[in-house]
């Protein structure tokens, strides 16, 4: 039925010409072309003289135009006929309806076989997927069981961690309390030690003062004993001054011995270091000076004196000054510039010229208590180390 309707449709399309130009219309158009020049010639006949020539041209033009139009119409007709022939040939070559049905059945059978093959493949794939899903479910169950066991272990570990954390917190609090107690005890011990140190310093200071008083008392006792053992003394004016037989070389040796004695004083080191905290430096200096003075107090070879360059004053003169000049040590130290008769400037210059390794010598004349002038050879040296650094020790002989 479908092929019959297609053939009728092809017949209707073949019976209609592709171009609507008919023969009658063509003749009418050709007569119009021939009549158009005639009408034009008749309109302009009165004015134009070459009527034959114009008619001839019009005839030629109309004939050429008619031939051209006829040629076009024939070409259209040939194309229409060729199309009809091609359509007829195509209709003859088309298969019958039975053949088409058989071909469609074959194609459907092939399609069914292809679909069945695809369905079989899909079914086998689904079966494999089901097996894989079963395996995955088993694996998932096993993993879930492992995760449950791990969670139980984690809970046990978390409880153990909390217990250990509580124990650590408790131990930390106990240690902190113990540390605070130790720190408080340490603070009390430090305060006690500081108090004991202050007490020791006070006692050391008091002992140092007592040592000085003991030395003074011992010196007074020694002086009293010497006075008791000595014969009745004459007046100072009646005692003849001893003859000095010491040479400058001997005085230099004796001076070197005095300087070594001053330099070998231990200073504050004998009390526990270079800067003991339990003794004031000024008190330590007084103790050292008293010890040095006591070592020079019994010298009888001449007038021994100690001069402080920093303080610019005498700090000691032995008792021999009273024997040789009649002046007391205190009077001699206080009135020395006034008592010098000659050589005072030379004496000061000799002090300035003293080096750290060599001494200096000069001559000086001093007035005695009885009014006479006495000449002395003065030998001086400087202490270069120890607590008596920059002190000058001199001998008048």
C-alpha positions in Angstrom: 0.0 0.0 0.0 2.8 2.3 0.8 4.6 1.6 -2.5 1.3 2.2 -4.5 0.8 5.6 -2.9 4.4 6.5 -3.7 3.9 5.5 -7.4 0.7 7.7 -7.7 2.5 10.6 -6.1 5.4 10.2 -8.6 2.8 10.2 -11.5 1.2 13.4 -10.3 4.7 15.0 -10.1 5.7 13.8 -13.6 2.4 15.0 -15.3 3.0 18.6 -14.2 5.5 20.6 -16.3 8.2 22.3 -14.4 7.6 25.5 -16.5 4.1 27.0 -17.0 4.9 28.7 -20.4 2.3 27.3 -23.0 2.4 27.4 -26.8 -0.6 29.8 -27.0 1.0 32.2 -24.7 4.1 32.0 -26.6 2.4 32.9 -29.9 0.6 35.7 -28.3 3.8 37.1 -27.0 5.4 36.7 -30.4 2.5 38.6 -32.2 2.9 41.3 -29.6 6.5 41.7 -30.4 5.7 41.9 -34.1 2.9 44.4 -33.6 4.8 46.7 -31.3 7.2 48.1 -34.1 4.3 48.5 -36.5 2.4 50.6 -34.0 5.5 52.6 -33.3 6.1 53.2 -37.0 2.5 54.2 -37.6 2.6 56.7 -34.7 5.7 58.4 -36.1 4.9 58.0 -39.8 4.3 61.7 -40.2 7.6 62.7 -38.9 9.9 59.8 -40.0 10.6 59.2 -43.7 12.6 55.9 -43.5 9.6 53.8 -42.8 10.8 50.7 -44.7 14.1 50.8 -42.9 12.4 51.0 -39.5 10.0 48.2 -40.5 12.9 46.0 -41.6 14.7 46.5 -38.3 11.6 45.8 -36.4 11.0 42.6 -38.3 14.5 41.4 -37.7 14.3 42.2 -34.0 11.0 40.4 -33.6 12.2 37.4 -35.5 15.4 37.1 -33.4 13.4 37.6 -30.3 10.9 34.9 -31.3 13.7 32.4 -32.1 15.4 33.1 -28.8 12.2 32.5 -26.9 11.4 29.4 -28.9 14.9 28.0 -28.1 14.4 28.6 -24.4 11.0 26.8 -24.5 12.5 23.8 -26.2 15.3 23.5 -23.7 12.8 23.6 -20.9 10.8 20.8 -22.5 13.9 18.6 -23.0 14.8 18.9 -19.3 11.2 18.0 -18.3 11.3 14.9 -20.5 14.7 13.8 -19.1 13.4 14.1 -15.6 10.3 12.0 -16.4 12.5 9.3 -18.0 14.8 9.2 -14.9 11.8 8.9 -12.6 10.5 6.0 -14.7 13.8 4.2 -14.5 13.9 4.7 -10.8 10.5 3.2 -10.4 11.5 0.2 -12.4 14.6 -0.4 -10.3 12.7 -0.3 -6.8 12.1 -3.7 -5.1 8.8 -5.1 -4.5 6.8 -4.9 -1.2 7.4 -8.6 -0.4 11.1 -8.2 -0.9 11.1 -5.2 1.5 9.1 -7.2 4.0 11.6 -10.1 3.9 14.5 -7.7 4.1 12.9 -6.1 7.1 12.4 -9.5 8.8 16.0 -10.4 8.2 17.1 -7.1 9.7 14.8 -7.6 12.7 16.1 -11.2 13.2 19.7 -9.9 13.1 18.7 -7.1 15.5 17.0 -9.6 17.8 20.1 -11.8 17.8 22.3 -8.8 18.6 20.0 -7.7 21.4 19.9 -11.2 22.8 23.7 -11.3 22.8 23.8 -7.9 24.5 21.2 -9.1 27.0 23.3 -12.2 27.7 26.4 -10.1 28.2 24.5 -7.8 30.5 23.1 -10.7 32.5 26.6 -12.2 32.9 27.9 -8.8 33.9 25.1 -8.5 36.5 25.9 -11.9 37.9 29.6 -11.0 38.2 28.6 -7.6 39.8 26.4 -9.5 42.3 29.3 -11.8 43.2 31.5 -8.7 43.6 28.9 -7.0 45.7 28.7 -10.1 47.9 32.4 -10.1 48.3 32.4 -6.4 49.2 29.6 -7.0 51.7 31.7 -9.7 53.3 34.7 -7.4 53.3 32.7 -4.6 54.7 31.3 -6.8 57.5 34.9 -7.8 58.3 36.0 -4.2 58.3 33.1 -3.2 60.5 34.0 -5.9 63.0 37.6 -4.8 63.0 36.5 -1.2 63.4 34.3 -2.2 66.4 37.2 -4.0 68.0 39.4 -1.0 67.4 36.8 1.3 68.8 36.6 -0.8 72.0 40.4 -0.7 72.3 40.3 3.1 71.7 37.8 3.4 74.5 40.0 1.4 76.8 43.0 3.5 75.9 41.1 6.7 76.4 40.0 5.6 79.8 43.6 4.7 80.6 44.8 8.1 79.3 42.3 9.9 81.5 43.4 7.9 84.5 47.1 8.6 83.8 46.3 12.3 83.2 44.5 12.5 86.6 47.5 10.7 88.2 49.9 13.2 86.5 47.8 16.1 87.6 47.8 14.8 91.2 51.5 14.1 91.1 52.2 17.6 89.7 50.2 19.2 92.4 52.1 17.2 95.0 55.4 18.1 93.5 54.4 21.7 93.3 53.5 21.7 97.0 56.7 20.0 97.9 58.7 22.5 95.8 56.9 25.5 97.4 57.7 24.0 100.8 61.3 23.5 99.8 61.5 27.1 98.5 60.0 28.4 101.7 62.5 26.4 103.7 65.3 27.7 101.4 64.1 31.2 101.9 64.1 30.7 105.7 67.6 29.2 105.5 68.9 32.1 103.4 67.4 34.6 105.8 69.0 32.7 108.7 72.4 32.5 106.9 72.2 36.3 106.2 71.5 37.0 109.8 74.3 34.7 110.9 76.6 36.4 108.4 75.7 39.8 109.7 76.4 38.5 113.2 79.7 37.1 112.1 80.7 40.4 110.4 79.8 42.3 113.5 81.8 39.8 115.6 84.8 40.0 113.2 84.6 43.8 113.3 84.5 43.7 117.1 87.4 41.2 117.1 89.4 43.4 114.9 88.9 46.3 117.2 89.8 44.1 120.2 93.0 43.0 118.4 94.0 46.7 117.9 93.3 47.4 121.6 95.3 44.3 122.5 98.2 45.4 120.4 98.1 48.8 122.1 97.9 47.3 125.5 100.8 44.9 124.6 102.9 47.8 123.4 102.2 49.7 126.6 103.0 46.7 128.7 106.2 46.1 126.8 107.1 49.8 127.2 106.4 49.6 131.0 108.5 46.5 131.3 111.4 48.1 129.4 111.1 51.1 131.7 111.2 48.9 134.8 114.2 46.9 133.6 116.2 50.0 132.4 118.5 51.9 134.9 117.5 55.4 136.0 117.5 57.5 132.9 119.1 60.8 132.6 117.5 63.7 131.1 117.1 63.8 127.3 119.6 66.6 127.1 122.2 64.7 129.0 122.0 61.5 126.8 124.7 61.7 124.2 123.6 60.9 120.7 125.0 57.6 119.4 127.7 57.7 117.0 126.4 56.7 113.6 128.8 54.3 111.9 126.5 53.1 109.2 127.7 53.7 105.6 125.3 54.7 102.7 125.5 51.1 101.4 124.4 49.8 104.8 121.6 52.3 104.9 120.5 51.2 101.4 120.5 47.5 102.4 118.6 48.3 105.6 116.1 50.4 103.5 115.6 47.5 101.1 114.9 45.3 104.1 112.3 47.7 105.4 110.6 48.0 102.0 110.4 44.2 101.6 108.9 44.0 105.1 106.2 46.5 104.0 105.6 44.8 100.7 105.2 41.4 102.3 102.3 42.5 104.5 99.3 40.3 103.6 96.8 43.1 103.8 93.2 41.9 103.8 94.1 38.5 102.4 94.7 37.1 105.8 91.0 37.7 106.6 89.6 35.5 103.8 90.3 37.1 100.5 91.0 40.4 98.7 87.7 41.9 99.8 86.3 40.3 103.0 82.7 41.1 103.5 82.9 41.1 107.2 85.5 43.8 107.5 85.5 47.4 106.3 88.5 48.3 104.0 89.4 51.3 106.2 89.5 49.2 109.3 91.6 46.6 107.5 94.1 49.3 106.5 94.3 50.4 110.1 95.0 46.9 111.2 97.7 46.5 108.6 99.3 49.8 109.4 99.4 49.0 113.1 101.1 45.7 112.3 103.7 47.5 110.2 104.3 50.2 112.8 104.8 47.6 115.5 107.4 45.9 113.3 109.3 49.2 113.0 108.8 50.4 116.5 111.9 48.7 118.0 114.3 49.8 115.3 117.3 51.7 116.8 119.6 52.2 113.8 118.2 55.6 113.1 115.1 57.7 112.8 112.7 55.5 110.8 109.6 57.2 109.3 106.8 56.3 107.0 105.4 59.0 104.7 102.1 58.6 102.8 102.4 60.3 99.4 98.7 60.2 98.8 97.8 61.8 102.1 101.0 64.0 102.1 101.8 63.4 105.8 103.8 61.2 108.1 102.0 58.2 109.5 104.8 56.9 111.7 108.1 57.9 113.3 109.9 55.6 115.7 111.0 56.5 119.3 114.6 57.1 118.2 113.6 60.7 117.2 113.2 61.4 120.9 116.6 60.0 121.7 118.4 61.9 118.9 116.5 65.2 118.7 114.5 65.3 121.9 111.2 65.7 120.1 108.3 63.4 120.6 107.1 61.5 117.5 103.8 63.4 117.4 105.6 66.8 117.6 108.2 65.7 114.9 105.4 64.6 112.5 103.4 67.8 113.0 106.2 70.4 113.0 108.6 68.7 110.6 108.8 71.5 107.9 109.5 74.1 110.7 112.1 71.9 112.4 114.2 71.5 109.2 117.0 74.0 109.2 118.3 73.3 105.7 117.8 70.7 102.9 114.0 70.7 103.0 113.6 71.4 99.3 116.2 68.8 98.4 114.4 66.4 100.6 111.1 67.0 98.7 112.9 66.7 95.4 114.4 63.4 96.5 110.9 62.1 97.3 109.7 63.0 93.8 112.7 61.4 92.2 112.3 58.0 94.0 111.7 55.2 91.5 109.9 52.0 91.9 113.1 49.9 92.0 115.7 52.3 93.4 115.8 54.7 96.3 117.1 58.2 96.8 119.6 59.8 99.2 120.0 63.4 100.4 121.4 65.5 103.3 119.1 67.3 105.7 119.7 69.4 108.9 117.1 69.4 111.7 116.9 71.5 114.8 116.9 69.6 118.1 114.9 70.4 121.2 117.9 71.9 122.9 118.4 74.3 120.0 121.4 72.7 118.3 121.4 71.8 114.6 122.1 68.2 113.6 123.1 66.8 110.2 121.5 63.6 109.0 122.0 61.4 105.9 118.5 60.6 104.6 117.9 57.4 102.6 114.4 56.8 101.2 112.6 54.1 99.2 109.1 53.6 97.8 106.8 50.6 98.5 105.6 49.3 95.1 103.0 46.7 96.1 100.8 45.5 98.9 98.5 47.6 101.0 101.2 50.3 101.5 101.7 51.1 97.8 102.9 54.7 97.2 104.2 55.0 100.7 107.8 56.2 101.3 110.0 54.7 104.1 113.0 56.8 105.2 115.9 56.5 107.5 117.7 59.5 109.1 121.1 58.4 110.3 
